[in-house]
Amino acid sequence: METLQHLLLLLHLLGWAIVFGGTLVTLRDTRLPKGALHGILTALVTGILMVGLASASDELRDPNNVKVAVKLVVALVVTGLVVYGTRRPEKVTRGLLGAVLGLTVVNVAIAVLWR
């Protein structure tokens, strides 16, 4: 069970890295990278699976539900921004890209610093 949790964590972090790195690289062009949608959906789904697995398992530590809720809201906002930018590429601005980058950093910071 712990191995599955670690595998999901790896995929979760890779999803966020795809969103962050891809958006950072295309910041000058004011467009969202093609992989950003796949990255955020990977991060969102694996995050939900990790929480479900930890909640259902006796072996794993129970998740902090308030922290999970805050991270979920941030992830849903990033998902909405990425979907919007993917569906309407002509509407992508530096502000939208900055919001995606900033909220990605916020989500990772919450994961690392909230104890």
TASUL-V279868 format. One record per pair of residues at least 4 apart in sequence whose C-alpha atoms are under 8 Angstrom apart, sorted by sequence separation. I is the first residue (numbers start at 1). J is the second residue. D is the distance in whole Angstrom. If there is no record, write none. Layout:
I|J|D + I|J|D
//
This chain:
1|5|6 + 2|6|6 + 3|7|6 + 4|8|6 + 5|9|6 + 6|10|6 + 7|11|6 + 8|12|6 + 9|13|6 + 10|14|6 + 11|15|6 + 12|16|7 + 13|17|6 + 14|18|6 + 15|19|6 + 16|20|6 + 17|21|6 + 18|22|6 + 19|23|6 + 20|24|6 + 21|25|6 + 22|26|6 + 23|27|6 + 26|30|6 + 27|31|7 + 32|36|7 + 34|38|8 + 35|39|6 + 36|40|6 + 37|41|6 + 38|42|6 + 39|43|6 + 40|44|6 + 41|45|6 + 42|46|6 + 43|47|6 + 44|48|6 + 45|49|6 + 46|50|6 + 47|51|6 + 48|52|6 + 49|53|6 + 50|54|6 + 51|55|6 + 52|56|6 + 53|57|6 + 54|58|8 + 64|68|6 + 65|69|6 + 66|70|6 + 67|71|6 + 68|72|6 + 69|73|6 + 70|74|6 + 71|75|6 + 72|76|6 + 73|77|6 + 74|78|6 + 75|79|6 + 76|80|6 + 77|81|6 + 78|82|6 + 79|83|6 + 80|84|6 + 81|85|6 + 82|86|6 + 83|87|6 + 84|88|6 + 85|89|5 + 88|92|7 + 92|96|6 + 93|97|6 + 94|98|6 + 95|99|6 + 96|100|6 + 97|101|6 + 98|102|6 + 99|103|6 + 100|104|6 + 101|105|6 + 102|106|6 + 103|107|6 + 104|108|6 + 105|109|6 + 106|110|6 + 107|111|6 + 108|112|6 + 109|113|6 + 110|114|5 + 17|22|8 + 26|31|6 + 55|60|8 + 63|68|7 + 92|97|7 + 109|114|8 + 26|32|7 + 54|60|5 + 55|61|8 + 85|91|7 + 26|33|7 + 54|61|6 + 55|62|6 + 85|92|5 + 23|31|8 + 54|62|6 + 55|63|7 + 23|32|6 + 54|63|7 + 22|32|8 + 23|33|6 + 22|33|6 + 85|96|8 + 51|63|7 + 22|35|7 + 23|36|7 + 22|36|7 + 81|96|7 + 19|35|7 + 18|35|7 + 19|36|5 + 51|68|8 + 18|36|6 + 19|37|8 + 82|100|7 + 81|100|7 + 19|39|5 + 18|39|5 + 19|40|6 + 78|99|8 + 17|39|8 + 18|40|8 + 78|100|6 + 15|38|8 + 16|39|6 + 15|39|4 + 16|40|6 + 14|39|7 + 15|40|6 + 78|103|7 + 15|41|8 + 78|104|7 + 15|42|5 + 16|43|6 + 15|43|5 + 44|72|8 + 75|103|8 + 14|43|8 + 74|103|7 + 75|104|8 + 12|42|6 + 13|43|7 + 11|42|7 + 12|43|4 + 44|75|7 + 11|43|7 + 12|44|8 + 44|76|8 + 74|106|8 + 75|107|7 + 74|107|6 + 12|46|5 + 11|46|7 + 12|47|6 + 40|75|8 + 71|107|6 + 9|46|7 + 8|46|6 + 9|47|8 + 40|78|8 + 41|79|7 + 8|47|8 + 40|79|6 + 71|110|7 + 71|111|8 + 8|49|8 + 9|50|7 + 8|50|6 + 37|79|8 + 40|82|8 + 67|110|8 + 67|111|8 + 5|50|6 + 37|82|6 + 36|82|7 + 37|83|7 + 67|114|7 + 5|53|7 + 5|54|8 + 37|86|7 + 32|82|7 + 34|86|8 + 32|85|6 + 31|85|8 + 32|86|7 + 2|59|8 + 32|89|7 + 1|59|8 + 2|60|7 + 31|89|6 + 32|92|7 + 31|92|6 + 30|92|6 + 31|93|7 + 30|93|6 + 30|94|6 + 32|97|7 + 31|97|8 + 27|94|7 + 30|97|7 + 27|97|7 + 23|97|7 + 23|100|8 + 24|101|7 + 23|101|7 + 20|100|8 + 20|101|6 + 19|101|8 + 20|104|7 + 19|104|8 + 16|104|7
//
